Amino acid sequence: PRWHPSRVGLRLECNGPYLKDYINIQSLAVSSIITLYFTDLGQQVGWTTFFLTEYTGPLLIYLLFYIRLSTIYDQRESRKNFRHPVVHLACFCHCLHYTRHLLETLFVHKLSGGHTPLKNMIKGCVFYWGFTSWIAYYINHPRYTPPSFGHRQVSFAALTFLMCEAGNHFINVALAHPSHSGSQACFPSPTYNPFTWLFLLVSCPNYTYEVGSWISFTVMTQTLPVGIFAFLMIIQMSLWAQKKHRLYLKRFYPEVRRKAAMIPIIF
C-alpha cells in the first residue's frame, strides 16, 4: 500500500515483461497458486503532463532569446544591429510548431491514462530544451547572417514549413478519429483533404510531416544547430515509424503491407 499503483510493476517471471494494467490476475492463474514478482518502477508522471512539460519549455525558451535578454547578448550590439525579417519569421514558425503540439495534446490526442517514469520526462526535456537554447541563441544573435539565396529561399522554406505543419495536424486528427467498419477498426484512409493523401504511400505520415517541418526550418534559417537537430529527428522518427509500422502490419496487414513506414522507398 505504500506504493502508488502507477509505481507497481508485476511480472510472472523474474525477468519477464510487466503485466498490463488491464490484465486480470485470475485469468492468468492455471492453478490456485500463482507467483508474482514485484518491482518498484520509481516516480511516474502522466502522459499529458509529460508532453505539456516537454513542449512548453521550447516555446518559452525561444521567446527569451528572441527578446534578447541582456544576460544573453550584449545590449549595445543588440541595439545597433538590424534584424533580418527571417529572424521574426523563424520565431513565428517555431512558436507555431510547439503551440500546435500543446493544443493537440490537450484537444486532439487520445492519451491513455497510463504513466511513464519521471526520468524519461527529464531526458526528453534536456533534449528539447537544450537544443532549443542552442538553436535560438544562433538565430537571434545580433551577428546572425541571413540565408544565402535571400527571400526566395526563405519564402519557399516557410511555405513548405506551413504545409507540413498543416499536414501534421490533419493526420493527427485522422488518427484520433479512425474510421470503423462494423465492430472492426480500419487503418485510416485518405479523405477529400489532400494532406491525408500521404496515407496512400506511408503508414506514419505524421512523422513524415514532422521531419519535413524541421528540414524546411533548417533551409529557412540556414543554421547548423537546426540542421543537427533535424538530422537527429530524422533518426528518431524513423525508429518510431518502423516500430509503429510493425504493429500496423499485425493489425491491418492487407491495408499496410505495400506502404513504407515514413518515407517511400527509403524507410
Salt bridges, closest charged atoms under 4 A:
ASP40 OD2 - ARG7 NH2 2.97
GLU77 OE2 - ARG143 NE 2.57
GLU104 OE1 - ARG100 NH1 2.99
GLU104 OE1 - HIS109 NE2 3.79
GLU104 OE2 - HIS169 ND1 3.00
GLU165 OE2 - HIS97 ND1 2.77
GLU165 OE1 - ARG100 NE 2.73
GLU210 OE2 - HIS97 NE2 3.18
GLU210 OE1 - ARG100 NH2 3.47
GLU210 OE2 - HIS101 NE2 3.40
